Amino acid sequence: MRNVQDWNKYVDMLGKAVVKKQPAPVAPLNGVNPPPGVGPAREMHSGPVVDVPLHKARGSRKEETREELLRRLVDPTLTLEETACILEVCPTTVRRYTNRGILPHERSPGNQRRFKLSSVLAFKEDKQQRKETGDLSQSDPFQEEQAQEEQAQEE
């Protein structure tokens, strides 16, 4: 295709081929036709057609037992952002909770925090109960440490 007119002719041919449901013509590249089996003219290739997957699956999934499958489906693993959304706090607050030991978590192979849904819901329920009763320091080790330090300073 040397100029815009050639390009427009090629686009018109493609449009007509789509309307007629014919294979689209292959445009010559620098005046040379492509080899058979390349582009839309593949149907004319006389060799065997081999279906090759576009990509291989990454990693092999290990076989899991029925109990492991049920456990994974009933109590899924959550990311930091998903946990923050459930607790209605920002991700930084969730990091603080884990650093203080208030919210249990596990680390992924990439060293990212992962949370079980059951522990997140239990934490949220416990926090709501403490908020309703007005006892916010009961299971917060950080606040307990601060209170102990203040008592030690007063003595």
OpenMM code with the backbone's topology and positions (N, CA, C; nanometers):
from openmm import Vec3, app, unit

residues = "MET ARG ASN VAL GLN ASP TRP ASN LYS TYR VAL ASP MET LEU GLY LYS ALA VAL VAL LYS LYS GLN PRO ALA PRO VAL ALA PRO LEU ASN GLY VAL ASN PRO PRO PRO GLY VAL GLY PRO ALA ARG GLU MET HIS SER GLY PRO VAL VAL ASP VAL PRO LEU HIS LYS ALA ARG GLY SER ARG LYS GLU GLU THR ARG GLU GLU LEU LEU ARG ARG LEU VAL ASP PRO THR LEU THR LEU GLU GLU THR ALA CYS ILE LEU GLU VAL CYS PRO THR THR VAL ARG ARG TYR THR ASN ARG GLY ILE LEU PRO HIS GLU ARG SER PRO GLY ASN GLN ARG ARG PHE LYS LEU SER SER VAL LEU ALA PHE LYS GLU ASP LYS GLN GLN ARG LYS GLU THR GLY ASP LEU SER GLN SER ASP PRO PHE GLN GLU GLU GLN ALA GLN GLU GLU GLN ALA GLN GLU GLU".split()
positions = [
    Vec3(0.0854, -0.1169, 0.0000),
    Vec3(0.0000, 0.0000, 0.0000),
    Vec3(0.0898, 0.1230, 0.0000),
    Vec3(0.0836, 0.1926, -0.1060),
    Vec3(0.1752, 0.3045, -0.1204),
    Vec3(0.1143, 0.4375, -0.0807),
    Vec3(-0.0153, 0.4495, -0.0918),
    Vec3(-0.0749, 0.5783, -0.0558),
    Vec3(-0.2132, 0.5581, 0.0030),
    Vec3(-0.2781, 0.6675, 0.0279),
    Vec3(-0.4086, 0.6634, 0.0937),
    Vec3(-0.5130, 0.5980, 0.0048),
    Vec3(-0.5046, 0.6155, -0.1276),
    Vec3(-0.6031, 0.5551, -0.2175),
    Vec3(-0.5961, 0.4029, -0.2092),
    Vec3(-0.4748, 0.3488, -0.2066),
    Vec3(-0.4613, 0.2035, -0.1926),
    Vec3(-0.5226, 0.1555, -0.0604),
    Vec3(-0.4987, 0.2317, 0.0449),
    Vec3(-0.5528, 0.1967, 0.1760),
    Vec3(-0.7048, 0.1969, 0.1727),
    Vec3(-0.7640, 0.3001, 0.1114),
    Vec3(-0.9102, 0.3080, 0.1034),
    Vec3(-0.9671, 0.1920, 0.0225),
    Vec3(-0.8996, 0.1529, -0.0858),
    Vec3(-0.9461, 0.0396, -0.1656),
    Vec3(-0.9428, -0.0893, -0.0826),
    Vec3(-0.8347, -0.1044, -0.0060),
    Vec3(-0.8208, -0.2235, 0.0775),
    Vec3(-0.9304, -0.2293, 0.1839),
    Vec3(-0.9602, -0.1166, 0.2472),
    Vec3(-1.0648, -0.1118, 0.3487),
    Vec3(-1.2012, -0.1414, 0.2872),
    Vec3(-1.2259, -0.0896, 0.1655),
    Vec3(-1.3525, -0.1192, 0.0967),
    Vec3(-1.3642, -0.2685, 0.0662),
    Vec3(-1.2534, -0.3321, 0.0239),
    Vec3(-1.2567, -0.4756, -0.0047),
    Vec3(-1.2864, -0.5546, 0.1221),
    Vec3(-1.2278, -0.5119, 0.2345),
    Vec3(-1.2553, -0.5802, 0.3612),
    Vec3(-1.4018, -0.5686, 0.3983),
    Vec3(-1.4587, -0.4488, 0.3813),
    Vec3(-1.5990, -0.4275, 0.4141),
    Vec3(-1.6905, -0.5131, 0.3290),
    Vec3(-1.6600, -0.5243, 0.2013),
    Vec3(-1.7421, -0.6058, 0.1120),
    Vec3(-1.7289, -0.7535, 0.1477),
    Vec3(-1.6106, -0.7965, 0.1864),
    Vec3(-1.5901, -0.9363, 0.2230),
    Vec3(-1.6697, -0.9698, 0.3486),
    Vec3(-1.6793, -0.8771, 0.4422),
    Vec3(-1.7550, -0.9016, 0.5653),
    Vec3(-1.9031, -0.9104, 0.5347),
    Vec3(-1.9529, -0.8227, 0.4466),
    Vec3(-2.0945, -0.8251, 0.4116),
    Vec3(-2.1295, -0.9553, 0.3410),
    Vec3(-2.0411, -1.0026, 0.2521),
    Vec3(-2.0662, -1.1260, 0.1778),
    Vec3(-2.0259, -1.2500, 0.2569),
    Vec3(-1.9650, -1.2302, 0.3730),
    Vec3(-1.9166, -1.3387, 0.4577),
    Vec3(-1.8161, -1.4262, 0.3842),
    Vec3(-1.7268, -1.3614, 0.3137),
    Vec3(-1.6179, -1.4300, 0.2468),
    Vec3(-1.4908, -1.4040, 0.3253),
    Vec3(-1.3904, -1.4891, 0.3050),
    Vec3(-1.2646, -1.4603, 0.3719),
    Vec3(-1.2078, -1.3284, 0.3222),
    Vec3(-1.1570, -1.2505, 0.4130),
    Vec3(-1.1023, -1.1202, 0.3771),
    Vec3(-0.9754, -1.1388, 0.2964),
    Vec3(-0.9538, -1.0541, 0.1934),
    Vec3(-0.8322, -1.0656, 0.1151),
    Vec3(-0.7110, -1.0248, 0.1978),
    Vec3(-0.5981, -1.0849, 0.1652),
    Vec3(-0.4750, -1.0523, 0.2346),
    Vec3(-0.4015, -0.9484, 0.1536),
    Vec3(-0.3710, -0.8360, 0.2169),
    Vec3(-0.3004, -0.7292, 0.1464),
    Vec3(-0.1549, -0.7674, 0.1309),
    Vec3(-0.0988, -0.7433, 0.0129),
    Vec3(0.0425, -0.7727, -0.0055),
    Vec3(0.1276, -0.6779, 0.0785),
    Vec3(0.2331, -0.7309, 0.1340),
    Vec3(0.3233, -0.6524, 0.2156),
    Vec3(0.4440, -0.6162, 0.1306),
    Vec3(0.4598, -0.4879, 0.1039),
    Vec3(0.5677, -0.4388, 0.0170),
    Vec3(0.5644, -0.5067, -0.1196),
    Vec3(0.4455, -0.5299, -0.1707),
    Vec3(0.4300, -0.5881, -0.3029),
    Vec3(0.4480, -0.7388, -0.3071),
    Vec3(0.4691, -0.8044, -0.1914),
    Vec3(0.4896, -0.9495, -0.1880),
    Vec3(0.3726, -1.0121, -0.1145),
    Vec3(0.3129, -1.1141, -0.1756),
    Vec3(0.2012, -1.1831, -0.1104),
    Vec3(0.2538, -1.2664, 0.0060),
    Vec3(0.1765, -1.2755, 0.1144),
    Vec3(0.2210, -1.3553, 0.2293),
    Vec3(0.2165, -1.5041, 0.1959),
    Vec3(0.2919, -1.5857, 0.2680),
    Vec3(0.2912, -1.7303, 0.2420),
    Vec3(0.1570, -1.7913, 0.2781),
    Vec3(0.1265, -1.9084, 0.2223),
    Vec3(-0.0007, -1.9733, 0.2570),
    Vec3(-0.0066, -2.0056, 0.4055),
    Vec3(-0.1265, -1.9964, 0.4594),
    Vec3(-0.1455, -2.0262, 0.5999),
    Vec3(-0.1318, -1.9044, 0.6892),
    Vec3(-0.1042, -1.7898, 0.6318),
    Vec3(-0.0908, -1.6676, 0.7098),
    Vec3(-0.2084, -1.5781, 0.6780),
    Vec3(-0.2732, -1.5272, 0.7801),
    Vec3(-0.3838, -1.4337, 0.7611),
    Vec3(-0.5123, -1.5042, 0.7237),
    Vec3(-0.6096, -1.4292, 0.6675),
    Vec3(-0.7415, -1.4842, 0.6369),
    Vec3(-0.7405, -1.5923, 0.5299),
    Vec3(-0.6332, -1.6038, 0.4489),
    Vec3(-0.6302, -1.7046, 0.3432),
    Vec3(-0.5909, -1.8418, 0.3967),
    Vec3(-0.5941, -1.8626, 0.5257),
    Vec3(-0.5518, -1.9864, 0.5886),
    Vec3(-0.6347, -2.1060, 0.5426),
    Vec3(-0.7622, -2.0834, 0.5108),
    Vec3(-0.8485, -2.1940, 0.4712),
    Vec3(-0.7975, -2.2623, 0.3440),
    Vec3(-0.7212, -2.1912, 0.2623),
    Vec3(-0.6720, -2.2478, 0.1376),
    Vec3(-0.5472, -2.3321, 0.1597),
    Vec3(-0.4896, -2.3288, 0.2780),
    Vec3(-0.3685, -2.4052, 0.3073),
    Vec3(-0.4017, -2.5532, 0.3075),
    Vec3(-0.3189, -2.6313, 0.2401),
    Vec3(-0.3510, -2.7727, 0.2253),
    Vec3(-0.2949, -2.8595, 0.3373),
    Vec3(-0.2076, -2.8066, 0.4205),
    Vec3(-0.1472, -2.8849, 0.5273),
    Vec3(-0.2438, -2.9086, 0.6425),
    Vec3(-0.2010, -2.9913, 0.7384),
    Vec3(-0.2883, -3.0184, 0.8533),
    Vec3(-0.3039, -2.8941, 0.9404),
    Vec3(-0.4237, -2.8767, 0.9930),
    Vec3(-0.4523, -2.7645, 1.0812),
    Vec3(-0.4410, -2.8147, 1.2248),
    Vec3(-0.3596, -2.7502, 1.3037),
    Vec3(-0.3371, -2.7895, 1.4412),
    Vec3(-0.3888, -2.6790, 1.5311),
    Vec3(-0.4774, -2.7150, 1.6240),
    Vec3(-0.5277, -2.6169, 1.7191),
    Vec3(-0.4300, -2.6070, 1.8348),
    Vec3(-0.3733, -2.4914, 1.8517),
    Vec3(-0.2778, -2.4666, 1.9582),
    Vec3(-0.3418, -2.3678, 2.0539),
    Vec3(-0.3402, -2.3970, 2.1845),
    Vec3(-0.3982, -2.3009, 2.2779),
    Vec3(-0.3208, -2.1690, 2.2737),
    Vec3(-0.3927, -2.0590, 2.2943),
    Vec3(-0.3294, -1.9280, 2.2892),
    Vec3(-0.2285, -1.9102, 2.4013),
    Vec3(-0.2551, -1.9650, 2.5170),
    Vec3(-0.1628, -1.9547, 2.6297),
    Vec3(-0.1789, -2.0769, 2.7184),
    Vec3(-0.0735, -2.1100, 2.7861),
    Vec3(-0.0810, -2.2208, 2.8802),
    Vec3(-0.1307, -2.1684, 3.0143),
    Vec3(-0.1948, -2.2538, 3.0889),
    Vec3(-0.2396, -2.2162, 3.2221),
    Vec3(-0.1168, -2.1948, 3.3094),
    Vec3(-0.1189, -2.0907, 3.3881),
    Vec3(-0.0058, -2.0603, 3.4743),
    Vec3(-0.0113, -2.1467, 3.5987),
    Vec3(0.0942, -2.2168, 3.6229),
    Vec3(0.0998, -2.2990, 3.7432),
    Vec3(0.0041, -2.4170, 3.7347),
    Vec3(0.0299, -2.5147, 3.8090),
    Vec3(-0.0605, -2.6288, 3.8118),
    Vec3(-0.1390, -2.6242, 3.9420),
    Vec3(-0.2674, -2.6397, 3.9310),
    Vec3(-0.3528, -2.6370, 4.0489),
    Vec3(-0.3445, -2.7720, 4.1165),
    Vec3(-0.3162, -2.7688, 4.2451),
    Vec3(-0.3041, -2.8951, 4.3175),
    Vec3(-0.4416, -2.9564, 4.3384),
    Vec3(-0.4422, -3.0828, 4.3507),
    Vec3(-0.5662, -3.1536, 4.3783),
    Vec3(-0.6083, -3.1226, 4.5212),
    Vec3(-0.7336, -3.0856, 4.5401),
    Vec3(-0.7803, -3.0588, 4.6753),
    Vec3(-0.8937, -3.1535, 4.7098),
    Vec3(-0.9016, -3.1863, 4.8362),
    Vec3(-1.0043, -3.2781, 4.8821),
    Vec3(-1.1377, -3.2048, 4.8903),
    Vec3(-1.2417, -3.2795, 4.9125),
    Vec3(-1.3758, -3.2220, 4.9231),
    Vec3(-1.3833, -3.1263, 5.0421),
    Vec3(-1.3207, -3.1646, 5.1536),
    Vec3(-1.3234, -3.0805, 5.2736),
    Vec3(-1.2494, -2.9490, 5.2492),
    Vec3(-1.1356, -2.9564, 5.1807),
    Vec3(-1.0604, -2.8346, 5.1505),
    Vec3(-1.1395, -2.7425, 5.0583),
    Vec3(-1.2072, -2.8011, 4.9608),
    Vec3(-1.2895, -2.7226, 4.8695),
    Vec3(-1.4022, -2.6526, 4.9442),
    Vec3(-1.4718, -2.7263, 5.0317),
    Vec3(-1.5805, -2.6661, 5.1091),
    Vec3(-1.5288, -2.5565, 5.2016),
    Vec3(-1.4156, -2.5808, 5.2651),
    Vec3(-1.3575, -2.4815, 5.3553),
    Vec3(-1.3217, -2.3543, 5.2771),
    Vec3(-1.2661, -2.3717, 5.1565),
    Vec3(-1.2272, -2.2568, 5.0750),
    Vec3(-1.3489, -2.1784, 5.0273),
    Vec3(-1.4585, -2.2481, 4.9978),
    Vec3(-1.5786, -2.1804, 4.9488),
    Vec3(-1.6585, -2.1158, 5.0615),
    Vec3(-1.6638, -2.1807, 5.1775),
    Vec3(-1.7421, -2.1289, 5.2895),
    Vec3(-1.6685, -2.0163, 5.3617),
    Vec3(-1.5370, -2.0304, 5.3745),
    Vec3(-1.4567, -1.9310, 5.4463),
    Vec3(-1.3438, -1.8823, 5.3550),
    Vec3(-1.3770, -1.7961, 5.2566),
    Vec3(-1.2756, -1.7557, 5.1586),
    Vec3(-1.1684, -1.6647, 5.2184),
    Vec3(-1.0577, -1.6582, 5.1478),
    Vec3(-0.9481, -1.5704, 5.1861),
    Vec3(-0.9707, -1.4342, 5.1222),
    Vec3(-0.9530, -1.3273, 5.2010),
    Vec3(-0.9773, -1.1910, 5.1540),
    Vec3(-0.8465, -1.1138, 5.1444),
    Vec3(-0.8439, -1.0174, 5.0526),
    Vec3(-0.7292, -0.9277, 5.0425),
    Vec3(-0.7441, -0.8149, 5.1436),
    Vec3(-0.6410, -0.7336, 5.1531),
    Vec3(-0.6432, -0.6198, 5.2449),
    Vec3(-0.7558, -0.5229, 5.2092),
    Vec3(-0.7710, -0.4942, 5.0813),
    Vec3(-0.8740, -0.3995, 5.0375),
    Vec3(-1.0147, -0.4528, 5.0630),
    Vec3(-1.0357, -0.5819, 5.0386),
    Vec3(-1.1670, -0.6414, 5.0640),
    Vec3(-1.1996, -0.6375, 5.2135),
    Vec3(-1.0995, -0.6648, 5.2958),
    Vec3(-1.1192, -0.6604, 5.4402),
    Vec3(-1.1526, -0.5199, 5.4853),
    Vec3(-1.0825, -0.4204, 5.4304),
    Vec3(-1.1094, -0.2807, 5.4645),
    Vec3(-1.2519, -0.2415, 5.4259),
    Vec3(-1.2980, -0.2913, 5.3129),
    Vec3(-1.4348, -0.2614, 5.2683),
    Vec3(-1.5380, -0.3230, 5.3626),
    Vec3(-1.5148, -0.4452, 5.4070),
    Vec3(-1.6083, -0.5106, 5.4989),
    Vec3(-1.6110, -0.4387, 5.6337),
    Vec3(-1.4924, -0.3991, 5.6821),
    Vec3(-1.4842, -0.3323, 5.8127),
    Vec3(-1.5191, -0.1838, 5.8057),
    Vec3(-1.5363, -0.1326, 5.6843),
    Vec3(-1.5689, 0.0078, 5.6614),
    Vec3(-1.4616, 0.1007, 5.7188),
    Vec3(-1.3354, 0.0645, 5.6936),
    Vec3(-1.2206, 0.1464, 5.7316),
    Vec3(-1.1260, 0.1503, 5.6116),
    Vec3(-1.0228, 0.2327, 5.6201),
    Vec3(-0.9266, 0.2381, 5.5111),
    Vec3(-0.8249, 0.1249, 5.5266),
    Vec3(-0.7556, 0.0879, 5.4180),
    Vec3(-0.6580, -0.0205, 5.4255),
    Vec3(-0.5467, 0.0045, 5.5274),
    Vec3(-0.5099, 0.1298, 5.5486),
    Vec3(-0.4065, 0.1611, 5.6471),
    Vec3(-0.4507, 0.1210, 5.7870),
    Vec3(-0.5774, 0.1399, 5.8186),
    Vec3(-0.6300, 0.1004, 5.9491),
    Vec3(-0.6235, -0.0506, 5.9666),
    Vec3(-0.6531, -0.1241, 5.8603),
    Vec3(-0.6446, -0.2699, 5.8673),
    Vec3(-0.4990, -0.3111, 5.8921),
    Vec3(-0.4047, -0.2433, 5.8272),
    Vec3(-0.2635, -0.2722, 5.8522),
    Vec3(-0.2284, -0.2468, 5.9987),
    Vec3(-0.2799, -0.1379, 6.0548),
    Vec3(-0.2542, -0.1078, 6.1965),
    Vec3(-0.3103, -0.2180, 6.2860),
    Vec3(-0.4322, -0.2630, 6.2556),
    Vec3(-0.4930, -0.3708, 6.3341),
    Vec3(-0.4043, -0.4954, 6.3316),
    Vec3(-0.3516, -0.5297, 6.2145),
    Vec3(-0.2680, -0.6505, 6.2052),
    Vec3(-0.1336, -0.6293, 6.2744),
    Vec3(-0.0770, -0.5097, 6.2622),
    Vec3(0.0516, -0.4825, 6.3283),
    Vec3(0.0384, -0.4880, 6.4804),
    Vec3(-0.0768, -0.4478, 6.5328),
    Vec3(-0.1004, -0.4505, 6.6777),
    Vec3(-0.1435, -0.5878, 6.7261),
    Vec3(-0.1739, -0.6779, 6.6342),
    Vec3(-0.2147, -0.8122, 6.6737),
    Vec3(-0.3622, -0.8232, 6.7052),
    Vec3(-0.4403, -0.7247, 6.6677),
    Vec3(-0.5838, -0.7261, 6.6970),
    Vec3(-0.6588, -0.8131, 6.5969),
    Vec3(-0.6189, -0.8054, 6.4711),
    Vec3(-0.6880, -0.8762, 6.3638),
    Vec3(-0.5968, -0.9872, 6.3108),
    Vec3(-0.6391, -1.1144, 6.3244),
    Vec3(-0.5539, -1.2244, 6.2766),
    Vec3(-0.5449, -1.2253, 6.1243),
    Vec3(-0.4279, -1.2590, 6.0745),
    Vec3(-0.4063, -1.2659, 5.9309),
    Vec3(-0.2968, -1.3668, 5.8994),
    Vec3(-0.2861, -1.3986, 5.7713),
    Vec3(-0.1815, -1.4858, 5.7215),
    Vec3(-0.1082, -1.4096, 5.6126),
    Vec3(0.0100, -1.4554, 5.5782),
    Vec3(0.0856, -1.3932, 5.4696),
    Vec3(0.0839, -1.4852, 5.3478),
    Vec3(0.0652, -1.4247, 5.2307),
    Vec3(0.0686, -1.5000, 5.1057),
    Vec3(0.2141, -1.5264, 5.0680),
    Vec3(0.2386, -1.6105, 4.9681),
    Vec3(0.3770, -1.6314, 4.9246),
    Vec3(0.4449, -1.5012, 4.8815),
    Vec3(0.3682, -1.4033, 4.8370),
    Vec3(0.4230, -1.2733, 4.7996),
    Vec3(0.4338, -1.1779, 4.9165),
    Vec3(0.4165, -1.2278, 5.0394),
    Vec3(0.4243, -1.1513, 5.1645),
    Vec3(0.3143, -1.0469, 5.1763),
    Vec3(0.1988, -1.0730, 5.1189),
    Vec3(0.0847, -0.9833, 5.1343),
    Vec3(-0.0088, -1.0392, 5.2401),
    Vec3(-0.0781, -0.9501, 5.3084),
    Vec3(-0.1702, -0.9924, 5.4141),
    Vec3(-0.2945, -1.0552, 5.3515),
    Vec3(-0.3374, -1.1676, 5.4093),
    Vec3(-0.4611, -1.2338, 5.3681),
    Vec3(-0.5416, -1.2629, 5.4929),
    Vec3(-0.6726, -1.2472, 5.4812),
    Vec3(-0.7624, -1.2597, 5.5958),
    Vec3(-0.8700, -1.3616, 5.5650),
    Vec3(-0.9111, -1.4369, 5.6668),
    Vec3(-1.0236, -1.5292, 5.6522),
    Vec3(-1.1519, -1.4521, 5.6807),
    Vec3(-1.2541, -1.4786, 5.6013),
    Vec3(-1.3811, -1.4088, 5.6168),
    Vec3(-1.4381, -1.4272, 5.7566),
    Vec3(-1.4284, -1.5477, 5.8111),
    Vec3(-1.4847, -1.5738, 5.9437),
    Vec3(-1.4172, -1.4874, 6.0506),
    Vec3(-1.2839, -1.4718, 6.0435),
    Vec3(-1.2153, -1.3911, 6.1448),
    Vec3(-1.2467, -1.2430, 6.1285),
    Vec3(-1.2649, -1.1971, 6.0037),
    Vec3(-1.2997, -1.0560, 5.9806),
    Vec3(-1.4389, -1.0266, 6.0342),
    Vec3(-1.5349, -1.1167, 6.0079),
    Vec3(-1.6712, -1.0959, 6.0574),
    Vec3(-1.6763, -1.1041, 6.2100),
    Vec3(-1.5996, -1.1948, 6.2699),
    Vec3(-1.5949, -1.2047, 6.4162),
    Vec3(-1.5349, -1.0764, 6.4754),
    Vec3(-1.4307, -1.0246, 6.4120),
    Vec3(-1.3690, -0.9003, 6.4581),
    Vec3(-1.4685, -0.7845, 6.4507),
    Vec3(-1.5423, -0.7766, 6.3395),
    Vec3(-1.6394, -0.6683, 6.3222),
    Vec3(-1.7504, -0.6781, 6.4267),
    Vec3(-1.8005, -0.7991, 6.4490),
    Vec3(-1.9067, -0.8190, 6.5478),
    Vec3(-1.8582, -0.7832, 6.6881),
    Vec3(-1.7365, -0.8253, 6.7224),
    Vec3(-1.6789, -0.7945, 6.8532),
    Vec3(-1.6605, -0.6439, 6.8705),
    Vec3(-1.6154, -0.5800, 6.7656),
    Vec3(-1.5946, -0.4346, 6.7720),
    Vec3(-1.7276, -0.3610, 6.7899),
    Vec3(-1.8326, -0.4076, 6.7210),
    Vec3(-1.9645, -0.3449, 6.7353),
    Vec3(-2.0190, -0.3643, 6.8768),
    Vec3(-1.9995, -0.4834, 6.9338),
    Vec3(-2.0465, -0.5079, 7.0706),
    Vec3(-1.9729, -0.4190, 7.1698),
    Vec3(-1.8417, -0.4059, 7.1522),
    Vec3(-1.7641, -0.3200, 7.2429),
    Vec3(-1.8054, -0.1735, 7.2279),
    Vec3(-1.8412, -0.1346, 7.1056),
    Vec3(-1.8836, 0.0039, 7.0823),
    Vec3(-2.0179, 0.0304, 7.1501),
    Vec3(-2.1080, -0.0676, 7.1441),
    Vec3(-2.2397, -0.0516, 7.2064),
    Vec3(-2.2295, -0.0467, 7.3584),
    Vec3(-2.1399, -0.1278, 7.4158),
    Vec3(-2.1266, -0.1302, 7.5615),
    Vec3(-2.0354, -0.0193, 7.6126),
    Vec3(-1.9608, 0.0449, 7.5222),
    Vec3(-1.8719, 0.1532, 7.5630),
    Vec3(-1.7379, 0.1055, 7.6131),
    Vec3(-1.7084, -0.0226, 7.6041),
    Vec3(-1.5814, -0.0782, 7.6489),
    Vec3(-1.4926, -0.1005, 7.5269),
    Vec3(-1.4193, 0.0020, 7.4856),
    Vec3(-1.3395, -0.0059, 7.3647),
    Vec3(-1.2006, -0.0645, 7.3876),
    Vec3(-1.1541, -0.0699, 7.5107),
    Vec3(-1.0167, -0.1142, 7.5338),
    Vec3(-1.0068, -0.2618, 7.5715),
    Vec3(-1.1174, -0.3320, 7.5735),
    Vec3(-1.1168, -0.4684, 7.6246),
    Vec3(-1.0242, -0.5608, 7.5454),
    Vec3(-1.0313, -0.5610, 7.4151),
    Vec3(-0.9486, -0.6544, 7.3392),
    Vec3(-0.8515, -0.5820, 7.2470),
    Vec3(-0.8178, -0.4570, 7.2792),
    Vec3(-0.7223, -0.3834, 7.1994),
    Vec3(-0.5895, -0.3796, 7.2747),
    Vec3(-0.4940, -0.4647, 7.2399),
    Vec3(-0.3688, -0.4707, 7.3146),
    Vec3(-0.2924, -0.3390, 7.3134),
    Vec3(-0.3042, -0.2628, 7.2069),
    Vec3(-0.2322, -0.1361, 7.1985),
    Vec3(-0.2816, -0.0396, 7.3062),
    Vec3(-0.4138, -0.0319, 7.3221),
    Vec3(-0.4689, 0.0571, 7.4242),
    Vec3(-0.4365, 0.0054, 7.5642),
    Vec3(-0.4313, -0.1277, 7.5806),
    Vec3(-0.3947, -0.1838, 7.7105),
    Vec3(-0.2498, -0.1493, 7.7447),
    Vec3(-0.1602, -0.1574, 7.6451),
    Vec3(-0.0200, -0.1220, 7.6677),
    Vec3(-0.0065, 0.0247, 7.7074),
    Vec3(-0.0829, 0.1104, 7.6391),
    Vec3(-0.0774, 0.2525, 7.6730),
    Vec3(-0.1237, 0.2769, 7.8163),
    Vec3(-0.2288, 0.2074, 7.8563),
    Vec3(-0.2793, 0.2237, 7.9928),
    Vec3(-0.1762, 0.1757, 8.0942),
    Vec3(-0.1087, 0.0644, 8.0663),
    Vec3(-0.0059, 0.0134, 8.1568),
    Vec3(0.1126, 0.1095, 8.1658),
    Vec3(0.1510, 0.1685, 8.0542),
    Vec3(0.2615, 0.2645, 8.0545),
    Vec3(0.2253, 0.3890, 8.1367),
    Vec3(0.1012, 0.4344, 8.1225),
    Vec3(0.0566, 0.5522, 8.1988),
    Vec3(0.0575, 0.5223, 8.3487),
    Vec3(0.0152, 0.4008, 8.3858),
    Vec3(0.0158, 0.3641, 8.5284),
    Vec3(0.1587, 0.3561, 8.5798),
    Vec3(0.2508, 0.3049, 8.4990),
    Vec3(0.3897, 0.2939, 8.5417),
    Vec3(0.4529, 0.4321, 8.5572),
    Vec3(0.4148, 0.5269, 8.4745),
    Vec3(0.4690, 0.6617, 8.4817),
    Vec3(0.4163, 0.7346, 8.6068),
    Vec3(0.2925, 0.7059, 8.6428),
    Vec3(0.2329, 0.7712, 8.7604),
    Vec3(0.2976, 0.7221, 8.8897),
    Vec3(0.3459, 0.5994, 8.8925),
    Vec3(0.4056, 0.5404, 9.0126),
    Vec3(0.5446, 0.5850, 9.0273),
] * unit.nanometer
topology = app.Topology()
chain = topology.addChain("A")
for resn in residues:
    res = topology.addResidue(resn, chain)
    for name in ("N", "CA", "C"):
        topology.addAtom(name, app.Element.getBySymbol(name[0]), res)
